[in-house]
Structures are given as C-alpha cells and as structure tokens.
Amino acid sequence: MTAPDIVPDSEHRGFTAALPDALRPYWLLARLDRPIGWQLLFWPGAWGMALAGGLPERWSVVLLILIGAIAMRGAGCVYNDIVDRDLDQQVARTRARPLASGAVSLKAAWIWLFMLCAVGLLVLVGLDSLTVTIVSFASIAPVAAYPFMKRITWWPQLWLGIVFSWALPVGWVAVTGWPERPLPMVLLYLGALLWVIGYDTIYALQDREDDALVGIRSSARRLGSHVRGGVGGFYLGAVALWAAAIWAMRPQPLALAALLPVALHLAWQVATLREADGDDALAKFRSNRFAGLLMFLGCLTVGAAG
C-alpha cells in the first residue's frame, strides 16, 4: 500500500475539527471521533436484552448500556494506546495517535483513562444490580490482557471477541438476573464472538504489511490468502450459533427468519471483500454497525413475541 492510500487512524473532520486544540487530542485518544467502535461494543448488549424479552419495557437500561459502551470503549482505546505507544510509532496508520505522536503525555493519558472508567462505574451504579456488577467486573482481566495478545498469539481477534461480546451477558443478566436457562445466552455470546473475529480480521487487512515489519500478529496475517474463506467461516458459524440461540428461546422455523437480513448482509461483506484494498476493508468493517442493527431487530422480534 503506498503512502497516499493509507487510511489514517484519526481524521480531523466535522465535530472533531471544531473542538478546541487543547481538548482534541483527548477526544482522539478515546477514539470518540470513530463511533463505530462503541457501536460494535454496544450492539451485543442490546441483543441480549432484546432476545431475553426485556424490551421495550426497559429502554432506560439500554440507554445506560449505551453510555457504558461509549465510556468503556474509550477507556479501552486509551489503555491500548498506553501499552502500544512504541509499536504505534512504527505503523503508518497509527503513528499520528496522540500518545505515539507526543500530543498527550503518558501521565495525562492515565488520568483520562481513570476519568472514563469512573463514567463506567457510574453506569453500574445506575443499573443498581449486584448481579450485573459482578458480570461487568469479570471483564476486567480480559480487557487488561487484550493489548498484549498481538505479541503472543496469531489470534488477538479471538481475545477481542471475548471482550467486545461481554456486553451481551451484561444485557441478558440485566433482564433475567442469573439466568435459569443460560444456554440461549451462551449461544448468542459465542456467535457474537465469531462475528467479532470476522469483522476484526477484515479491519486487520489494512495493516498487514506494517504488522509484518514490526512483528505484530493478527488473524489477517495468519490466514494469508485465505482471508475471504476464513471470514466467511466465522460469519457462518456466528449465524449458526445465533440460530441455535433463537431456537432455544422459540423453537419455531418462522423465528429463524429473523436472522435472514443479517445473514444476507454478512454474506455480502464476504462476497464483495477486496482483500488488497485498505479502503474497502475499512468500509466493510464499518458496515458491521448495520449488521449489529439488523441482528438487534431480529432479536427484538423474537424476544417480544416470546
């Protein structure tokens, strides 16, 4: 990929460009200019609430999960950049990040991280559920370990799947407490995990050349020339697990039709993916915000009918 073709990690446009110079680096550090991240973190939590039958009665809880997703995704990005600041300086797409470029000091980044975590803690207080708090705090260890995975495994996307699907049990438990029938929740979670591996493999296509130079591992590098087939397999597994979750909740063939829109969307991503085109990889990755919405509507339809 030539330098002009590189898609930068942060683009100073729109609201981001209008921010005061002193605040903009912190906004960028938490990737608040890139809403796709918190959208992908939020959707599994909404799925869990919807399929568990908690909607539309508990929209206020969905709003709290949304706020928590924005804050904790931001905190995760800050923590990731603290850990990866040296590696980020060596990758064309990430060397302009605030920590890697020196726009934000390490001390200021830690303070910003704790502020974002405080917002997440306030969300848990607002949920007023010991069970949800326990499930939420169980995610701390996987989140803390994630930035190191690209150094020790070819499948950091698997670890990201564990982390980015965690809102699902939080949303489910917010509706049901400790679930008497955990199987649908587990199946839905495992499907979300495979979905994350698929879309983050597409995302990692942007960095394959730089990653190889600095020794960063990824599923995109591991799959080599088989990325399309690999992503297709992960998406197929995700849809199969989601179908099993819906069947466990409502064993009727018509209920499975709720998955058709999201299944077609994922199939379109795989069929039209151009592996060597960084812009196309980024566009396909971002399209998963719509995949998340389609899956939510399917879960809402089945959950409300149950």
Buried (B, 14 or more C-beta within 10 A) or exposed (E): BEEEEBBEBBEBEEEBEEBEEEEBBBBBBBBBBBBBBBBBBBBBBBBBBBBBBBBEEBEEBBEBBBBBBBBBBBBBBBBBBBBBBEBBBBBBBBBBBBBBBEBBEEEBBEEBBEBBBEBBBBBBEBBEBEBBBEBBEEBEEBBEEBBEBBEEBBBBBBBBBBBBBBBBBBBBBBBBEEBEEBEBBBBBBBBBBBBBBBBBBBBBBBBBEBBEEEEBBBBBBBBEEEBBEBBBBBBBBBBBBBBBBBBBBBEEEEBBEBBEBBBEBBBEBBEEBEBEBBEBBBBBBBBBBEBBBBBBBBBBBBBBEE
